Amino acid sequence: MTSVATLQPEPAPIKACTISRDVQNFELLIDDMEIALGESWGDLSFEDAVQFMGQPEAETLEFVAIAVDAEDEADLPLISEVVRAAKARDIKVVLIADQLSPVILHQLLRLGADDFVPYPLPDGALHDAIERLRQPAPVATAAAPTIALVPDPDPEVVATPKFKAKGDREGVVLPVHGLAGGTGASTFAVNLAWELATLSKTDAPRVCLLDFDFQYGSAATYLDLPRKEIVFEVLSDTASIDSDTFLQSMLTFNDRLHVFTAPADMLPLDIIGPEDIGRIVDMAAANFDYVIIDMPKTIVVWTEAILSRAHVYFALLELDLRSAQNVLRLIRALKAEALPHEKLRYVLNRAPKFTDLSGKSRVKRMAESLDITIELQLPDGSVQVTQANDHGLPLAETAAKNPLRKEIQKLARSLHDLNKGVESGKA
């Protein structure tokens, strides 16, 4: 006779845990955990979590989701201990934050949290975070080319701007916004900034590049620059900084281009408000001739502040349906808020070659159907673009004859000539 014990299924191993003051305050998290893991997850308080991390049962954990809100800020030492205990056991940490102050969030991310998701949870956000955690670290094989990973340069020995802030400029503000992932907006921004900064060996304009993608900004990577801690300090308290402090937070690439990098840690895009972002852009415009801004793909509360200050707002797209749909969404959003959508200048990256008549026809039909003018078409820079970015150098330094580089160079000269003409007219 079969015993009753054998009819009871083995309990599923616990793969994850939520850790919070009271998980009932995060109902959406409960729902998403059940969808992602079924019954293979549990819940712990902050006090119990530290003790649990030292037990054998913790060995099956893939990750923990630490859910915190503003009321938990007083318990930061205990929460920090939980993060350290998880990292000591090589357990991934997802931070679920509801109205947490940027300073506290930054501290927890620096302790080793692997990912951050805001609460209320956007649709699919927890699932995406779990998938990212489960992705294995890339392993170089003998057959594949590898990139030598070297430590970041020491921020103390990397050059900072040598001139003093005088506020004697009226810089041209040129934001660059990718309308879909992978459209090459950051590559375009970095290389446009460099071409403007090197227009002349003796009388080149003063150019700065501001990387405002606080989560995935890659300007520092593309120029092989470190990310200074002072960047976070500037973003956290713009009201108390002056132009000199702002300039000291920048780094100089090859003594020509001045760069305000993205922070060292992933931060929420709303860590800064419209007034703060406007203050930074105004300081940059008062001290530089050209201000290139690498924007995040997401529309945020301070996008309007950038758009209102922009002389030209470059919007990069590709010849595909996702870009077309995103153009329509963006135009509708700007018109609904009565924002100056006419400042947008559409740039088609990886455009068809001159001999591709079918591709040229598709570009024309796309522009007509969207009721826009595609003013600039950039050729495909091919593998040389990736190689230049991986080496931390502009295309002009690694592949000067690349067709993409030549088009960006022509654009830089055209912008500068136009600006000089406007200044002459004012005089």
Secondary structure, DSSP 8 states (H G I E B T S, - for coil): ---HHHHS-------EEEE-S-GGG-HHHHHHHHHHHTTSEEEE-HHHHHHHHTSGGGGG-SEEEEEEEGGGGGGHHHHHHHHHHHHHTT-EEEEEEES--HHHHHHHHHHT--EEEESS--TTHHHHHHHHHHS------TTS----------TTTS----S--------EEEEEEESSTTS-HHHHHHHHHHHHHTS-SSS---EEEEE--TTT--HHHHTT----THHHHHHH-GGG--HHHHHHT-EEETTTEEEE---SS---GGGS-HHHHHHHHHHHHHH-SEEEEE--SS--TTHHHHHHH-S-EEEEE-SSHHHHHHHHHHHHHHHHTT--GGGEEEEESS---TT-HHHHHHHHHHHHHHT--EEEE----THHHHHHHHHT--HHHH-TT-HHHHHHHHHHHHHHHHHHHHHHHH-
